[in-house]
Amino acid sequence: MDVLVPCSLQGWKAYLQMLLFQRRDMENKITIQAFAHCDGPCGVYDPASARVAAEAVQSMTKKMVALSAGDADCSSASYINTMSRFAAIKEEEAQKCKKELLVLWTDFFKPQHLESLPGLHDTFWQAAKLCSACKVEVSEQHAQELMDAVENIHKMFWSVKGREVSWIRAS
């Protein structure tokens, strides 16, 4: 029997009541198979999602700079709409990148990795700070620094795994 384990407290209560009822009826013959996908127990980690998000941040930043440098009417509805869309995407992707990096930092990397990667904590801390900077400003320099930091994390990650995986940009 496959069972999807609930995530809410109310769902857990109903789930446990169902299990207790079934357990009495089937005399310990229940097999439970749970499915989940999260940053904890699954063990599936890859810095690729952070790279994709960082690339989107850089792309939106470049588009914002190009749009503001052009001769468009900055007070037109079209300009404001386009610029606000670019800004929203940039901020959302910077937050995604930060989340992905924090999952790698706090869940994948372990204390023993510090022996071979003494700059691990500072690298992740700086990358997370760059994500925040890219959210609140339009800086091509910081967007490039974020890409560089994510590339460095990519190399650290795959070196720990003992694999050589090429750094490939989508754009």
C-alpha positions as semicolon CSV with decimal commas, in nm:
position;residue;x (nm);y (nm);z (nm)
1;M;0,000;0,000;0,000
2;D;0,146;0,339;-0,100
3;V;0,066;0,627;0,132
4;L;0,139;0,994;0,070
5;V;0,242;1,137;0,407
6;P;0,067;1,467;0,491
7;C;0,251;1,786;0,580
8;S;0,001;1,968;0,802
9;L;-0,064;1,899;1,170
10;Q;-0,431;1,830;1,101
11;G;-0,334;1,596;0,817
12;W;-0,094;1,411;1,045
13;K;-0,362;1,356;1,308
14;A;-0,600;1,205;1,053
15;Y;-0,318;1,002;0,902
16;L;-0,213;0,856;1,239
17;Q;-0,573;0,773;1,328
18;M;-0,610;0,591;0,995
19;L;-0,286;0,397;1,059
20;L;-0,393;0,294;1,406
21;F;-0,729;0,177;1,276
22;Q;-0,572;-0,016;0,987
23;R;-0,302;-0,158;1,211
24;R;-0,562;-0,310;1,442
25;D;-0,753;-0,450;1,145
26;M;-0,453;-0,597;0,964
27;E;-0,245;-0,713;1,262
28;N;0,082;-0,541;1,170
29;K;0,063;-0,633;0,800
30;I;0,082;-0,273;0,676
31;T;0,375;-0,159;0,467
32;I;0,410;0,215;0,441
33;Q;0,599;0,373;0,155
34;A;0,636;0,749;0,192
35;F;0,722;0,992;-0,086
36;A;0,872;1,336;-0,036
37;H;1,096;1,581;-0,211
38;C;1,272;1,833;0,005
39;D;1,619;1,953;0,093
40;G;1,651;1,718;0,390
41;P;1,604;1,348;0,353
42;C;1,614;1,311;-0,025
43;G;1,990;1,358;-0,057
44;V;1,957;1,502;-0,409
45;Y;2,176;1,810;-0,437
46;D;2,312;1,998;-0,737
47;P;2,425;2,359;-0,774
48;A;2,272;2,375;-1,125
49;S;1,949;2,532;-0,999
50;A;2,148;2,811;-0,833
51;R;2,335;2,867;-1,161
52;V;2,013;2,897;-1,359
53;A;1,872;3,147;-1,108
54;A;2,196;3,348;-1,104
55;E;2,197;3,358;-1,484
56;A;1,842;3,494;-1,480
57;V;1,950;3,762;-1,232
58;Q;2,235;3,862;-1,459
59;S;2,016;3,859;-1,769
60;M;1,746;4,075;-1,610
61;T;2,008;4,315;-1,476
62;K;2,156;4,358;-1,824
63;K;1,809;4,411;-1,971
64;M;1,729;4,675;-1,708
65;V;2,054;4,861;-1,774
66;A;2,000;4,849;-2,151
67;L;1,641;4,968;-2,121
68;S;1,733;5,260;-1,896
69;A;2,028;5,357;-2,118
70;G;1,807;5,376;-2,427
71;D;1,608;5,674;-2,541
72;A;1,274;5,535;-2,421
73;D;1,032;5,764;-2,239
74;C;1,089;5,665;-1,875
75;S;0,746;5,794;-1,780
76;S;0,554;5,588;-2,036
77;A;0,334;5,303;-1,919
78;S;0,517;5,063;-2,148
79;Y;0,857;5,150;-2,000
80;I;0,731;5,130;-1,642
81;N;0,558;4,799;-1,710
82;T;0,864;4,643;-1,874
83;M;1,105;4,772;-1,610
84;S;0,884;4,652;-1,325
85;R;0,855;4,307;-1,484
86;F;1,234;4,284;-1,522
87;A;1,280;4,396;-1,160
88;A;1,027;4,143;-1,028
89;I;1,191;3,857;-1,216
90;K;1,539;3,966;-1,104
91;E;1,435;3,981;-0,739
92;E;1,251;3,648;-0,753
93;E;1,545;3,472;-0,917
94;A;1,793;3,624;-0,671
95;Q;1,581;3,485;-0,386
96;K;1,568;3,142;-0,556
97;C;1,945;3,148;-0,598
98;K;1,992;3,237;-0,233
99;K;1,760;2,956;-0,123
100;E;1,939;2,700;-0,339
101;L;2,279;2,812;-0,210
102;L;2,164;2,800;0,152
103;V;2,035;2,444;0,104
104;L;2,372;2,336;-0,033
105;W;2,558;2,519;0,243
106;T;2,352;2,397;0,536
107;D;2,241;2,052;0,421
108;F;2,498;1,914;0,179
109;F;2,832;2,040;0,307
110;K;2,950;1,886;0,635
111;P;3,221;1,985;0,887
112;Q;3,469;1,740;0,732
113;H;3,451;1,936;0,403
114;L;3,614;2,234;0,576
115;E;3,944;2,046;0,584
116;S;3,973;2,046;0,205
117;L;3,772;2,367;0,154
118;P;3,876;2,612;0,428
119;G;3,703;2,905;0,252
120;L;3,369;2,724;0,229
121;H;3,177;2,932;0,482
122;D;3,306;3,266;0,354
123;T;3,233;3,167;-0,007
124;F;2,871;3,082;0,073
125;W;2,826;3,383;0,299
126;Q;2,956;3,617;0,028
127;A;2,736;3,449;-0,236
128;A;2,427;3,488;-0,017
129;K;2,513;3,855;0,039
130;L;2,547;3,900;-0,337
131;C;2,201;3,752;-0,387
132;S;2,065;4,014;-0,149
133;A;2,259;4,292;-0,321
134;C;2,127;4,184;-0,661
135;K;1,772;4,197;-0,528
136;V;1,790;4,556;-0,410
137;E;2,006;4,717;-0,678
138;V;2,074;4,710;-1,050
139;S;2,446;4,636;-1,071
140;E;2,604;4,447;-1,357
141;Q;2,916;4,414;-1,144
142;H;2,732;4,243;-0,859
143;A;2,542;4,020;-1,102
144;Q;2,877;3,907;-1,250
145;E;3,023;3,859;-0,903
146;L;2,722;3,640;-0,819
147;M;2,784;3,430;-1,130
148;D;3,151;3,397;-1,033
149;A;3,057;3,292;-0,679
150;V;2,810;3,031;-0,804
151;E;3,073;2,897;-1,042
152;N;3,317;2,868;-0,751
153;I;3,052;2,684;-0,547
154;H;2,988;2,456;-0,845
155;K;3,358;2,363;-0,848
156;M;3,365;2,309;-0,470
157;F;3,054;2,092;-0,481
158;W;3,177;1,862;-0,756
159;S;3,527;1,838;-0,608
160;V;3,373;1,706;-0,285
161;K;3,177;1,454;-0,491
162;G;3,502;1,349;-0,663
163;R;3,366;1,433;-1,007
164;E;3,473;1,676;-1,273
165;V;3,161;1,846;-1,408
166;S;3,201;2,128;-1,658
167;W;3,062;2,471;-1,585
168;I;2,813;2,537;-1,863
169;R;2,599;2,846;-1,891
170;A;2,256;2,830;-2,047
171;S;2,288;3,176;-2,199
